[in-house]
Amino acid sequence: MKERPDVTEAEQETVKTVPDLAALEQEGEIAADYIEGLLDIADIDGDIDMDVEGDRAVVSVVGVKGIDLVGPNGEVLEALQELTRLAVHRQTGERCRLMLDVAGYREHRRSELSKLGTKISEDVKRTGEPHALQPMTPFERKVVHDAVAAAGLRSESEGEEPRRFVVVLPV
């Protein structure tokens, strides 16, 4: 980005961090086309919804029957998301933080993990002892970290992918 003398450094940083809505919408459209193609190949009926939440495009497959596109513990969904991100990257040349959801799985999981993060935070406050959780995906860890922070505690991620996990720490 070219430096402009009439814009302060703080304003320049803000411009760098504000998501480009048009670029996020383009990511969503590319991803939706890619997922639609996969659904056609697999002969799976489903509709595609696109949205932008915060600083990422969100593509949801709705109206699908069964959990074949989610898989055990969301493993198939994670793989589809990575493939979709690669397809978007191939067309845009930019790193993509796209979120893919199928049949509301991520929203349901977000709710479960928020409750878990809150419950574990209460346990850690009561006992004063750190608590390590099972390995989770980056999406799942973020949800737990957010719930722990909302409860006024700290948390850290430890371990190596794919066995990376959250540890909730007392104050």
N, C-alpha and C positions, 0 to 999 in steps of 0.2 A: 504494500500500500504506500502510495506517495505521501510524504510528509507535507502538510500544509501549515504555513506559519500563522494563519488566521484561526487555527483550531488548536485548542489546548491538548496536551498529552492525554489527559483524562477523557476528553471527548473522542480522541482518536481510538483509545482503548474500548470505549463504549461502542463505537462503530464496528470495531473488529469482533465484538462479542454478541452483537445483536444478530439473531438468525435472519437469513435472507428468506422471506416467506415464499417468493417465487421459486427459489432453488429447492426449498423443501417440498413445495407442491409438485415440482418436476420430478423429484425423487419418488414421491408417492405415485405419480402417474406411471413412471417406468416400472416401479415395483408392482403396481396393480396389473399392468400388462404382462409382466413376467409370471405372476401368480395365476392369472387367468389362463395363460398358455399351459401352465402345469396342470391346472384343473381340467382343461380340455383334454390333454394327453391322457390323464388318469381317468377320464370320464366321470368326474365328480361334479355334482351340481352344487353351486354356491354362489353367493353374490359378494362383491367386493365393495367395501366402504373405505374411503380415504379421508384423512384428517391431518391436522398439524397440531401437536400438543407440545407447547414450550419450544424446545429447540430440536424437535425431531418429527419426521413424518411418521404417521401411523397408518398402517394398512390392515384392515380386518376382513377375514373371510367369515361371512355369516350365512346362516341357512344350510350349513353342511350337516349331514347326519353321521353319527358315529364319531370316533375319536382317532381315526387313522392318521389324520394330519397333525395330531397332537403327540401321540405316542406315549409310552410310559414315562412319567415324570417330565413331560414336555420335551422329550429328546428329539422327536421328529420335528416339532415346531421350531426348536432351536436350530436344527440343521436347515430347515426351509428358510428361516430368517437369514442365516449366514449366506446361503446360496443367493437369496434375493438381494442382499447387500452387495455381493460380488457382481451380480448382474447390473445393479445401479452404478457401481463403481466403474464397471467396464464401459458404460455409456457416458458417464459424466466426467470420469477421471478424478473424482473427488471421493474422499472417505465418507461413508454413509453411516448414520446412526439410526437408521430406520427401525421401527418397532413393528413386528408382525404379530397379529393375534388371530386365533382360529376359534370360532364358536364361543367367544368370551372367556377362554381359558385363562389368559393373562389377568383379566379383571378379577376373576374368581380367585386366582392364586394370589394376587395383590392383597385382596381382603384377608385371606387366610394368613399371609405372612405379616401383615400389619398387626393382626391380633396376636400372633406368635411373638413378634418383637416387643409388643406392649407387655405381654405376660412375662416374658423372660426378663424384661427390664424391672418389673415389679419384684420378681424373685431375686435379682441381683441387688436391688435396693435393700430388700429384707435381709439377705444373708451377708452382703458385703463381699461375696465371692464372684470372680469372673465366671462366665458361662459360655462354653463353646457350642456352636450349633453344627448340624450336619453340613456337608459340602453342598453348595448351591451355585446356580448360574449367576452371572453378573446382574441380571435383572432382579433375581430373588434377593441377592445380597443388598442391592440398593434399597429395595423396599424395607428390608429389616433395618438397615442403617438409618433410614428416615424415621422409622417408628421408634427406634432407640433414642435418637436425637430429640424427637418430640417428647419423650418421657424424661428428658434431662440427663441422660447418661451418654457415655462414649462407647464406640465400638470400633473394631479394627477387622480387616480381612487378613487371614493368614493362610499359608499353604500355597501350593502350586495348582494351576488349572490341570485337570478338571476337578481336583479335590480341594479347591479353595473354599474357606468357610469363614463365618463371622464369629468373633468373640466379643461378648458384651462385657464391658468393664465397669466396676463400681467407680463412683466419683472420687 
